Every structure is written in C-alpha cells, then in structure tokens.
Amino acid sequence: MSFATLFALSAALHLYIGARVGPALPDALPSTMFTLLLVTSALCVPMGLLARRLAKPPAADTLAWAGLLFMGLFSSLLVFTLLRDALLLVAQLVAWVAPMRVPLDDLQTASAAAVPLLGLAVTLLGYVNARRTARVVTIEIPIAGLPPALHGFRIVQITDIHVGPTIGERYVEAIVEAVNRLKPDLVAITGDLVDGGVIELARHVAPLQRLVSRHGSFFVTGNHEYYSGVEAWMVHLQRLGIEVLQNRHVVIEQDGARLVLAGVSDYSAGHFDASHRSDPQAALAGAPADAGAKVLLAHQPRSAVAAAKAGFDLQLSGHTHGGQFLPWNFFVRFQQPFTAGLHAIDQLRIYVSRGTGYWGPPKRLGAPSEITEVRLVSTA
C-alpha cells in the first residue's frame, strides 16, 4: 500500500474521531490539545508502517516506534469514539421517550472528555503490559498411557515474540533468562519469531542460542517467517543450535521411554511455497508405535483438526496473541477455532499460548503475554 493511500485512510479515520469528539470537549484548550494529538497521530501512523521505505536505521526504527505507539493509541480512540456514538444514540432514543430524564448536554460533554482520557490511560497500561517480560504460565496436560518416565516431562513454549522494530536483543535476553530459570526438558518455539530479515535481526535473536534444556530447542515456522525470508531464517536458527522441524519429527528418549516431538510448517505456508505445505500426517510418518506421547508444534490452532486425525496427543500453538488488546480478542475466534488456553478435539489436547512478545503496537490489554511451562502428566 502506498504512503498516499495509507495517509488518506489515516487522515479520514482521525478526522472522524476529531469531528465526533472535538466539538463536545468542555473548552478551547482541551479541544486544541486533542486536535494536535490527532494530527500527530494521523501523520505518525502511516510513517511508522512504512518506516523502512522512508528512512534507514536508526531513523527508521525511531519512526516505527512512534508510529506503532500512536497506532495503539489511535485504535483505542477509535473504539471509544464508536462506543460513545452508540451510547449517545441510545441516550437520544431514551430521551424521546422520557425527555426530562436524560441530561443529553452533560452526557455529550462528559463522554467527549472520557474518550482521550481513557484512550491515553489504556494505551499506557497496555504499553507497560507489553514491554515487561512475559509471566510464566504452568499448565498440566493429561496424556493417556503416558509412561512413568515421562510423567512430569516439561516443555517450555515461547511463541510470537516478533523480534523487529520495537523488540530487540534485551527483550529477547530477558525471555531466555526466564526460560532457563525453569530448567525445562525441552524448549519449543512455535513461530512468528521475527519481523525482518536475518541480516537486520541476527544480533537481536542471538540470545536464543543460550537457551538451556535437557533435550534441546526446537522451532516451527509461523506466517511471519514467510514474510521475512523463511529459508534464510531456517538455516540461521540451525546455526544457533535450534532444530527446525518442518513436517518431520524427532524421538526424545528419557529413562527408557520415548516421546515423539513433531513440527509442521505454518498452516498458510503452502501459499508461499508448495513444498512447505503443512502436513501433520507427514510429520508423524515413521514414528515409533510405542511412543509414550506424540506432541505436535504447529503455529496456528487451525492445524488441530488434521493433528487429531494424524493421532497426536498434544498440539502446542500460538498465532492468536489472545487478541493482544481489547476489543480485538473478541474477533480472533472468527479466524481461529481457539483463541487461548487448553482445548480438545477427540483425543487431542490443544494448548494455545497468548504469545511471549507482541505484534505491531507495543500494547497488551486483557491478553497477557506468557512463557508457557507445559507439564505432561499421566491420567488417573
């Protein structure tokens, strides 16, 4: 999309907010400040999205930071403006029935003042939530027939970090330190690790080579790897000591028991490269029949139906971010079968992480980031 198109769209949406809210603000100073805020946002959002076309680092990174911050603010301002319009419409309808009971003028002014105040407040809170290191979420997954040697087997899942314009080396280092403190049996990275090329981001993903676990670190591609040079990233991650599972499996042996860990390319990978078409059945081909557990790493929850047919016991996914911030978490379910948490299809358990980083605006609200500690346990 061209800058002119993005700018026109940004200007139109910001103009709608200004036209609906600005005239109802209580006096000239708040109205002027709100107008300046909207003008700045209308300019910064498209420049941030096209930062790499408009400038070179480090200026491009500064533009991206500003644009993505304002994108988060703009999203909330737009949502609160729409909610205000809906509230005023309901109030007007009520006023027609009971004219003396609804102070429309006071409601107009108070709701107009609430839009920028709430927008700034939730953006600040969302920024703090997004920039802190993800908390550890521990989940126990019952597996039928799990051998005693695998009872308590711990997989630490990180996903959707989105190393890129606003997420860099220090952010990744903090995640690695948190994972290593858990002393996992293995580490699973379920896609959308990067938003950019290897040359640009190699330094920022380098801390991942310091991940420590009993059986190693494993990676499957997400859709964003296919926007960022997937072949180069697969090679680079292998160099970092992270094994890439592309429609294949490995066998993990522990105290005489065997666990099959398989991985598939992203659900949409076939649209980018037919040879990368996601195939859970192929990923399990040749696996030992006596495996105590069969675990699939698949970026998108949409892989679950095929995973269940293939005979997996557990699928670990990400992709959804849990919606990342309100109200978008209510819309994810229209694109994915599961938004977050533990679900089941027949014998298959599916755990969907809300993600360890964030995409786009540095903002999380109502969908906290997570480092997931998955413990396999025997069924009673």
DOGUBA-572093 format. One line per 3 residues: number of its first residue (from 0); for each residue y, x negated, z negated of C-alpha. Coordinates in pm, whole numbers, m for minus. Layout:
NUM) Y X Z | ...
% end
This chain:
0) 0 0 0 | 343 m137 94 | 617 m208 m156
3) 838 58 9 | 569 324 m37 | 499 223 m396
6) 869 210 m477 | 930 555 m325 | 643 705 m522
9) 755 533 m842 | 1115 644 m790 | 1012 1006 m726
12) 796 1031 m1039 | 1056 863 m1260 | 1323 1091 m1112
15) 1113 1392 m1212 | 1096 1266 m1572 | 1469 1196 m1578
18) 1562 1532 m1427 | 1344 1727 m1669 | 1427 1537 m1989
21) 1764 1362 m1947 | 1998 1667 m1930 | 1848 1810 m2252
24) 1900 1498 m2465 | 2142 1559 m2753 | 2436 1338 m2645
27) 2557 1084 m2390 | 2429 762 m2550 | 2060 862 m2570
30) 2085 1005 m2219 | 2233 680 m2082 | 1973 464 m2257
33) 1693 686 m2130 | 1828 662 m1775 | 1840 280 m1795
36) 1485 276 m1927 | 1362 492 m1638 | 1546 285 m1374
39) 1399 m37 m1515 | 1052 116 m1525 | 1081 256 m1171
42) 1157 m94 m1044 | 912 m289 m1258 | 600 m79 m1197
45) 573 m140 m819 | 685 m504 m856 | 416 m558 m1118
48) 145 m410 m898 | 247 m631 m605 | 341 m936 m811
51) 115 m1175 m619 | 275 m1070 m290 | 629 m1103 m421
54) 609 m1433 m610 | 391 m1726 m707 | 273 m1814 m1059
57) 417 m1832 m1316 | 684 m1589 m1186 | 410 m1359 m1052
60) 245 m1346 m1396 | 577 m1253 m1558 | 630 m976 m1302
63) 276 m849 m1357 | 319 m844 m1735 | 646 m648 m1708
66) 510 m409 m1450 | 190 m332 m1639 | 374 m281 m1968
69) 607 m34 m1802 | 315 132 m1624 | 164 213 m1964
72) 497 350 m2085 | 551 547 m1765 | 207 706 m1796
75) 288 837 m2143 | 637 952 m2046 | 493 1147 m1753
78) 222 1308 m1965 | 467 1403 m2241 | 711 1543 m1984
81) 438 1761 m1834 | 331 1876 m2181 | 695 1954 m2264
84) 728 2160 m1947 | 413 2352 m2039 | 544 2409 m2393
87) 880 2535 m2265 | 708 2766 m2018 | 501 2921 m2297
90) 812 2949 m2517 | 1001 3122 m2236 | 721 3372 m2188
93) 716 3442 m2562 | 1097 3478 m2562 | 1076 3752 m2300
96) 852 3948 m2536 | 1039 3865 m2860 | 1387 3732 m2764
99) 1509 3673 m3119 | 1205 3480 m3241 | 1213 3166 m3022
102) 1514 2927 m3053 | 1493 2804 m2694 | 1804 2581 m2705
105) 1685 2395 m3014 | 1336 2359 m2866 | 1480 2219 m2543
108) 1677 1951 m2729 | 1409 1857 m2983 | 1131 1834 m2724
111) 1351 1624 m2492 | 1419 1375 m2771 | 1047 1366 m2855
114) 943 1253 m2505 | 1091 898 m2512 | 1024 853 m2885
117) 658 949 m2855 | 623 753 m2530 | 752 433 m2687
120) 550 486 m3006 | 213 537 m2836 | 281 251 m2594
123) 350 14 m2881 | 42 131 m3072 | m168 109 m2757
126) m43 m246 m2693 | m145 m359 m3041 | m488 m199 m2997
129) m542 m361 m2657 | m430 m712 m2749 | m633 m750 m3067
132) m983 m894 m3045 | m1237 m618 m2995 | m1418 m498 m3305
135) m1795 m529 m3339 | m1989 m204 m3297 | m2353 m217 m3412
138) m2597 32 m3265 | m2972 65 m3324 | m3183 168 m3026
141) m3534 303 m3098 | m3791 185 m2843 | m4135 348 m2833
144) m4413 94 m2866 | m4179 m194 m2948 | m4388 m487 m3077
147) m4316 m604 m3435 | m4198 m940 m3298 | m3914 m762 m3112
150) m3813 m532 m3398 | m3452 m621 m3475 | m3404 m809 m3145
153) m3026 m834 m3099 | m2842 m815 m2769 | m2467 m863 m2786
156) m2295 m689 m2497 | m1948 m772 m2370 | m1808 m597 m2068
159) m1494 m509 m1872 | m1287 m799 m2001 | m1079 m805 m1680
162) m953 m1162 m1703 | m640 m1161 m1490 | m262 m1120 m1509
165) m244 m1031 m1880 | m581 m1153 m2012 | m632 m1528 m2024
168) m804 m1818 m2192 | m702 m1749 m2552 | m808 m1384 m2530
171) m1149 m1491 m2396 | m1183 m1765 m2661 | m1139 m1507 m2936
174) m1415 m1293 m2784 | m1651 m1591 m2761 | m1588 m1685 m3124
177) m1658 m1327 m3236 | m1982 m1314 m3034 | m2105 m1649 m3164
180) m2050 m1540 m3524 | m2310 m1268 m3465 | m2577 m1529 m3371
183) m2740 m1300 m3110 | m3078 m1330 m2947 | m2909 m1297 m2608
186) m2569 m1214 m2460 | m2524 m954 m2185 | m2206 m944 m1975
189) m2211 m616 m1784 | m1949 m666 m1514 | m1578 m642 m1442
192) m1525 m983 m1595 | m1237 m1079 m1363 | m947 m953 m1156
195) m878 m1252 m934 | m1038 m1549 m760 | m1228 m1845 m902
198) m955 m2100 m822 | m698 m1888 m1002 | m902 m1789 m1308
201) m1167 m2060 m1362 | m975 m2208 m1658 | m947 m1868 m1824
204) m1319 m1784 m1806 | m1425 m2136 m1908 | m1469 m2042 m2279
207) m1771 m1831 m2178 | m1974 m2149 m2134 | m1954 m2188 m2513
210) m2144 m1865 m2579 | m2444 m1944 m2801 | m2758 m1734 m2835
213) m3133 m1782 m2873 | m3224 m1686 m2516 | m2902 m1740 m2320
216) m2628 m1541 m2147 | m2680 m1302 m1855 | m2437 m1135 m1614
219) m2435 m847 m1367 | m2157 m769 m1125 | m1906 m488 m1165
222) m1698 m329 m892 | m1403 m560 m968 | m1608 m869 m883
225) m1632 m727 m532 | m1252 m720 m512 | m1231 m1080 m637
228) m1477 m1284 m429 | m1818 m1191 m568 | m2023 m1473 m411
231) m1790 m1743 m546 | m1798 m1586 m892 | m2176 m1563 m897
234) m2201 m1934 m816 | m1932 m2026 m1067 | m2092 m1832 m1353
237) m2424 m2001 m1286 | m2240 m2334 m1322 | m2115 m2216 m1661
240) m2474 m2161 m1774 | m2462 m1781 m1737 | m2758 m1643 m1544
243) m2669 m1385 m1281 | m2920 m1100 m1245 | m2881 m946 m902
246) m3154 m684 m861 | m3403 m904 m1044 | m3540 m966 m1392
249) m3633 m1240 m1633 | m3901 m1231 m1901 | m3792 m1317 m2255
252) m4073 m1436 m2480 | m4036 m1422 m2857 | m4314 m1485 m3107
255) m4582 m1379 m2862 | m4406 m1062 m2744 | m4236 m1016 m2408
258) m3913 m837 m2321 | m3809 m774 m1962 | m3437 m813 m1904
261) m3330 m691 m1561 | m2996 m659 m1390 | m2863 m474 m1087
264) m2558 m521 m872 | m2277 m273 m924 | m2355 85 m823
267) m2099 60 m538 | m2199 m293 m425 | m2374 m170 m111
270) m2039 m51 26 | m1914 m410 20 | m2234 m590 120
273) m2553 m408 221 | m2765 m695 85 | m2618 m629 m262
276) m2721 m264 m276 | m2801 m173 m637 | m3175 m122 m684
279) m3327 m79 m1034 | m3676 m42 m885 | m3649 m381 m712
282) m3509 m535 m1030 | m3828 m439 m1214 | m4072 m539 m939
285) m4339 m778 m1064 | m4251 m735 m1431 | m4542 m772 m1674
288) m4708 m440 m1752 | m4749 m534 m2118 | m4377 m593 m2180
291) m4272 m462 m2520 | m3936 m339 m2386 | m3767 m310 m2049
294) m3388 m343 m2061 | m3153 m298 m1764 | m2800 m431 m1736
297) m2603 m207 m1498 | m2225 m196 m1482 | m2186 176 m1412
300) m2355 457 m1608 | m2430 621 m1271 | m2725 380 m1236
303) m2907 563 m1517 | m3092 822 m1306 | m3253 550 m1092
306) m3317 337 m1401 | m3505 622 m1569 | m3720 672 m1257
309) m3795 299 m1247 | m3929 313 m1603 | m3669 128 m1808
312) m3642 187 m2183 | m3273 97 m2222 | m2970 61 m1995
315) m2653 m117 m2108 | m2339 m25 m1913 | m1961 m35 m1924
318) m1710 52 m1649 | m1554 360 m1808 | m1341 187 m2076
321) m1397 513 m2263 | m1092 631 m2068 | m885 346 m2225
324) m599 567 m2342 | m522 933 m2382 | m540 1162 m2192
327) m739 976 m1925 | m1055 968 m2137 | m1089 1342 m2065
330) m1111 1273 m1690 | m1371 992 m1682 | m1655 1244 m1720
333) m1575 1382 m1374 | m1662 1043 m1221 | m1938 919 m1450
336) m2225 1101 m1624 | m2141 938 m1960 | m1809 817 m2097
339) m1907 617 m2405 | m2178 579 m2668 | m2552 645 m2671
342) m2719 895 m2437 | m3066 966 m2300 | m3239 1062 m1976
345) m3610 1125 m2035 | m3747 808 m2197 | m3439 604 m2106
348) m3166 534 m2359 | m2824 454 m2211 | m2550 285 m2410
351) m2202 286 m2254 | m1954 41 m2401 | m1581 122 m2405
354) m1519 m232 m2285 | m1417 m557 m2450 | m1082 m601 m2274
357) m875 m356 m2071 | m765 m294 m1715 | m408 m253 m1595
360) m163 m161 m1872 | m222 m351 m2198 | m281 m23 m2374
363) m568 138 m2564 | m540 465 m2750 | m829 685 m2857
366) m1078 446 m2692 | m1102 123 m2894 | m1238 m191 m2733
369) m1570 m321 m2857 | m1816 m608 m2875 | m2148 m426 m2898
372) m2434 m555 m3110 | m2746 m373 m2991 | m3049 m388 m3221
375) m3386 m284 m3081 | m3598 m108 m3342 | m3947 39 m3349
378) m3980 416 m3351 | m4129 560 m3669
% end
